[in-house]
Amino acid sequence: MNKRTLKNDFLQIEYLTDSLRIMGLIPAGKPNLLADISHIPPIATPYGDFHFRGGHRLWHSPEAMPRSYIPDDDISVTDLPDGVILEAKTEPGANIRKRIEIRLAADKPSVTLIHTLINDGMWQVELAPWAITQFRLGGTAILPMPVGNAGAAGLLHNRQVSLWPYTRINDSRVKWDDQFVLFKADAMLPPFKIGYFNSTGWLAYWVDGILFRKTFDVLPGLPHPDNNCNAEMYCGDQFIELESVAPLTKILPGASVSHTETWDILAGLDSLPEEIRQAL
């Protein structure tokens, strides 16, 4: 893996030049927050071997084999004054081209990521940009839940969750609460995955006194994959993922769709919002 670095006084970002990955998210004076799983054997597909590697990647949803697992190890890199653009070759079979634009703030520990899917094929396709961030274990994922009435009379549902077949509802790592679902990222199998429509537009991970928070646009009323999920979390025995999912979009030939995340780092329990401190 060939790495390059973006850096300010607060944060260092490491990205690959031979795969569409961000492998390092390193607050000043702290270890890398992201997981490195490059030791895991690749998955064989009709298009070649797919390497998970770890860190942050861009997929398109809904997940399917082999479409989601087309290799992304041939990319170009374009430097920007405040960041970089990573762009993979057009995927064989799917004819989708993936691009991640990374912009590092100059004066704070904050990064903006613009994830773009481009349809290089001859037909319209329906896909959703899917931004997946893998963290090392040992922390706590914080999933804010909708609160309050969905209608004036309080008669309508205000929450729904999707659970995957391997998820155990009584997994000892999860704490179900009204305002937050908390998940302790300990190594355990079977894996646990949850998805839901997140009306707050943020997900967080607390580890070693550092809070990572990703924010994204909330677009209610538009269809999302996985039973209308715009946020998902997965944890196995080697990493935990925080995932944001854009709406399903019909992309015409030559057109594109983009999905933006902002990453912010907060250090120290005193800097956390009161409701998160109480939850932890």
C-alpha positions as CSV (number, residue, x, y, z in Angstrom):
1,M,0.0,0.0,0.0
2,N,1.4,3.4,-1.0
3,K,0.4,6.2,1.3
4,R,0.4,10.0,1.2
5,T,-0.6,12.5,3.9
6,L,-2.7,15.6,4.4
7,K,-1.9,17.4,7.7
8,N,-2.7,20.4,9.8
9,D,-1.8,21.3,13.4
10,F,-4.7,19.2,14.7
11,L,-5.1,16.2,12.4
12,Q,-3.3,13.9,9.9
13,I,-5.1,12.1,7.1
14,E,-3.4,9.2,5.3
15,Y,-4.8,8.1,2.0
16,L,-3.7,5.5,-0.6
17,T,-2.5,6.2,-4.1
18,D,-3.1,2.6,-5.3
19,S,-6.6,2.0,-3.8
20,L,-9.7,4.1,-3.1
21,R,-9.1,4.3,0.7
22,I,-8.4,6.7,3.5
23,M,-6.3,4.6,5.9
24,G,-5.3,7.1,8.6
25,L,-7.3,9.5,10.8
26,I,-4.7,10.6,13.4
27,P,-5.4,13.4,15.9
28,A,-2.3,15.2,17.0
29,G,-0.4,13.2,19.6
30,K,-2.9,10.3,19.4
31,P,-2.9,6.9,17.6
32,N,-4.8,6.2,14.4
33,L,-8.5,5.9,14.9
34,L,-9.1,3.8,11.8
35,A,-8.8,0.1,11.5
36,D,-6.2,-1.6,9.3
37,I,-7.4,-5.0,8.2
38,S,-5.0,-5.4,5.3
39,H,-4.1,-8.8,6.7
40,I,-7.6,-10.2,5.9
41,P,-7.5,-12.3,2.7
42,P,-9.3,-10.7,-0.3
43,I,-12.6,-11.9,-1.7
44,A,-12.5,-13.4,-5.2
45,T,-15.0,-11.9,-7.7
46,P,-15.5,-12.3,-11.4
47,Y,-13.7,-9.0,-11.8
48,G,-10.7,-9.9,-9.7
49,D,-9.8,-9.9,-6.0
50,F,-11.5,-7.3,-3.7
51,H,-9.3,-6.1,-0.8
52,F,-11.1,-4.6,2.2
53,R,-7.9,-3.0,3.6
54,G,-9.7,-1.0,6.3
55,G,-10.1,2.7,6.8
56,H,-12.7,4.6,4.8
57,R,-14.2,3.5,1.5
58,L,-17.0,4.4,-1.0
59,W,-19.5,1.7,-2.1
60,H,-22.9,1.9,-3.8
61,S,-25.9,0.5,-2.1
62,P,-27.9,-1.8,-2.0
63,E,-25.2,-4.3,-1.3
64,A,-24.9,-7.1,-3.8
65,M,-22.4,-9.7,-4.9
66,P,-20.4,-9.2,-7.1
67,R,-21.4,-5.6,-7.8
68,S,-20.4,-4.1,-4.4
69,Y,-17.1,-6.0,-4.5
70,I,-15.6,-4.9,-7.8
71,P,-11.9,-4.1,-7.1
72,D,-11.0,-0.4,-6.7
73,D,-7.2,-0.7,-6.7
74,D,-6.5,1.4,-9.9
75,I,-7.0,5.1,-9.1
76,S,-5.8,8.5,-10.0
77,V,-4.8,11.3,-7.6
78,T,-5.4,15.0,-8.1
79,D,-3.9,17.5,-5.6
80,L,-6.0,20.4,-4.4
81,P,-4.8,23.5,-2.4
82,D,-6.6,22.1,0.7
83,G,-6.9,18.4,-0.1
84,V,-7.0,15.8,-2.8
85,I,-9.3,14.0,-5.2
86,L,-9.1,10.2,-5.4
87,E,-10.8,8.6,-8.4
88,A,-11.1,5.0,-9.4
89,K,-11.3,3.6,-12.9
90,T,-14.7,2.8,-14.3
91,E,-15.9,-0.5,-12.8
92,P,-16.3,-3.3,-15.3
93,G,-19.8,-4.7,-15.3
94,A,-21.4,-1.9,-13.2
95,N,-19.9,0.9,-15.3
96,I,-19.8,3.1,-12.2
97,R,-16.8,5.4,-11.5
98,K,-16.1,6.3,-7.8
99,R,-14.6,9.5,-6.6
100,I,-13.7,10.8,-3.1
101,E,-12.8,14.5,-2.7
102,I,-11.0,15.1,0.6
103,R,-10.7,18.7,2.0
104,L,-8.9,19.3,5.3
105,A,-9.8,22.4,7.3
106,A,-6.8,24.6,7.9
107,D,-7.6,25.7,11.5
108,K,-9.4,22.8,13.2
109,P,-9.6,19.0,13.3
110,S,-12.2,18.7,10.6
111,V,-12.4,17.0,7.2
112,T,-15.0,17.3,4.4
113,L,-15.5,14.3,2.1
114,I,-17.5,14.5,-1.1
115,H,-18.4,11.0,-2.4
116,T,-19.4,10.8,-6.0
117,L,-20.8,8.0,-8.2
118,I,-20.6,8.6,-12.0
119,N,-22.6,6.5,-14.5
120,D,-20.2,5.7,-17.4
121,G,-22.6,3.2,-18.8
122,M,-25.2,3.3,-21.6
123,W,-28.3,2.9,-19.4
124,Q,-29.9,4.5,-16.4
125,V,-29.0,2.9,-13.0
126,E,-30.5,3.3,-9.5
127,L,-27.9,3.4,-6.8
128,A,-27.1,5.2,-3.5
129,P,-23.7,6.5,-2.4
130,W,-22.6,4.6,0.7
131,A,-19.8,6.0,2.9
132,I,-18.2,3.4,5.2
133,T,-15.7,4.2,7.9
134,Q,-14.0,1.3,9.8
135,F,-12.6,2.0,13.2
136,R,-10.4,0.0,15.5
137,L,-12.1,-1.8,18.3
138,G,-12.3,-0.7,22.0
139,G,-14.6,2.3,21.8
140,T,-18.3,3.0,21.9
141,A,-20.5,3.8,18.9
142,I,-23.2,6.4,19.6
143,L,-26.3,6.2,17.4
144,P,-28.8,9.1,18.1
145,M,-32.4,8.0,17.9
146,P,-35.4,10.1,16.9
147,V,-37.4,11.5,19.9
148,G,-40.7,13.2,20.2
149,N,-44.0,12.7,18.4
150,A,-44.1,12.2,14.6
151,G,-47.5,13.8,14.5
152,A,-49.5,16.2,16.6
153,A,-51.6,13.5,18.2
154,G,-48.7,11.2,18.9
155,L,-50.3,8.2,17.2
156,L,-47.7,7.6,14.5
157,H,-44.5,5.7,14.8
158,N,-41.3,7.7,15.1
159,R,-38.6,5.0,14.9
160,Q,-37.8,2.0,12.8
161,V,-34.7,-0.2,12.6
162,S,-33.4,-2.8,10.2
163,L,-31.6,-5.8,11.6
164,W,-29.5,-8.2,9.5
165,P,-29.9,-12.1,9.7
166,Y,-26.8,-12.6,11.9
167,T,-27.7,-9.8,14.4
168,R,-28.7,-11.0,17.8
169,I,-31.2,-8.7,19.5
170,N,-29.7,-9.7,22.9
171,D,-26.1,-9.1,21.9
172,S,-24.3,-8.1,25.1
173,R,-22.5,-5.2,23.4
174,V,-25.6,-3.2,22.7
175,K,-27.5,-0.9,25.0
176,W,-30.9,0.1,23.7
177,D,-32.1,3.5,25.1
178,D,-34.7,6.1,24.0
179,Q,-32.3,8.9,23.0
180,F,-29.3,6.8,21.9
181,V,-28.4,3.3,21.0
182,L,-24.9,2.6,22.4
183,F,-22.7,-0.2,21.1
184,K,-19.5,-1.3,22.8
185,A,-17.0,-2.3,20.1
186,D,-15.6,-5.5,21.6
187,A,-14.3,-8.4,19.5
188,M,-17.1,-10.9,19.2
189,L,-19.0,-13.1,16.7
190,P,-21.5,-13.3,15.2
191,P,-21.4,-9.8,13.9
192,F,-24.0,-7.2,14.7
193,K,-25.5,-4.8,12.2
194,I,-28.3,-2.2,12.6
195,G,-29.7,0.4,10.2
196,Y,-32.3,3.1,10.7
197,F,-33.4,6.5,9.4
198,N,-31.3,8.9,11.4
199,S,-33.1,12.3,11.6
200,T,-30.3,14.0,13.5
201,G,-27.7,13.6,10.6
202,W,-24.8,12.4,12.7
203,L,-23.1,9.3,14.1
204,A,-20.2,9.1,16.6
205,Y,-17.5,6.9,18.0
206,W,-15.9,7.4,21.4
207,V,-12.5,5.8,21.9
208,D,-9.5,6.6,24.1
209,G,-10.9,10.0,25.1
210,I,-11.5,11.0,21.5
211,L,-14.9,11.6,20.0
212,F,-15.2,11.1,16.2
213,R,-18.4,12.5,14.7
214,K,-19.5,12.3,11.1
215,T,-22.4,14.5,9.9
216,F,-24.4,14.2,6.7
217,D,-27.5,15.6,5.1
218,V,-30.9,14.2,6.1
219,L,-33.3,13.9,3.2
220,P,-36.7,12.6,4.5
221,G,-39.3,11.7,2.0
222,L,-36.7,10.2,-0.4
223,P,-36.3,6.4,-0.7
224,H,-33.2,4.9,0.9
225,P,-31.9,1.3,0.8
226,D,-32.3,-1.4,3.4
227,N,-35.8,-0.5,4.5
228,N,-35.2,3.3,4.3
229,C,-31.9,3.5,6.2
230,N,-29.6,6.5,5.9
231,A,-27.4,5.3,8.8
232,E,-25.9,1.9,9.6
233,M,-23.5,0.3,12.0
234,Y,-21.6,-3.0,11.7
235,C,-19.3,-4.6,14.2
236,G,-17.5,-8.0,14.1
237,D,-14.4,-9.3,15.8
238,Q,-11.8,-7.0,14.0
239,F,-13.4,-3.6,13.4
240,I,-16.5,-1.5,13.7
241,E,-18.1,0.5,10.9
242,L,-20.1,3.7,10.9
243,E,-21.9,4.1,7.6
244,S,-24.0,6.9,6.1
245,V,-26.2,6.2,3.1
246,A,-27.6,8.7,0.6
247,P,-31.1,8.3,-1.1
248,L,-31.5,5.9,-4.0
249,T,-31.0,7.9,-7.1
250,K,-31.7,7.1,-10.8
251,I,-28.5,8.2,-12.5
252,L,-28.7,8.8,-16.3
253,P,-25.7,7.9,-18.5
254,G,-23.0,10.5,-18.0
255,A,-24.6,11.9,-14.9
256,S,-23.5,11.6,-11.3
257,V,-24.7,11.8,-7.7
258,S,-22.8,13.0,-4.7
259,H,-23.0,12.5,-0.9
260,T,-21.1,14.7,1.6
261,E,-19.8,13.8,5.1
262,T,-18.0,16.1,7.5
263,W,-15.7,14.5,10.1
264,D,-15.0,16.4,13.4
265,I,-12.8,15.3,16.2
266,L,-13.4,16.3,19.8
267,A,-10.9,15.5,22.5
268,G,-11.7,15.3,26.2
269,L,-15.0,14.4,27.9
270,D,-15.6,18.0,28.9
271,S,-15.9,19.0,25.2
272,L,-18.8,16.6,24.6
273,P,-22.4,17.7,24.5
274,E,-24.1,17.0,27.9
275,E,-26.5,14.5,26.5
276,I,-23.7,12.4,25.1
277,R,-21.7,12.6,28.4
278,Q,-24.7,11.3,30.2
279,A,-25.2,8.4,27.8
280,L,-21.6,7.3,28.2
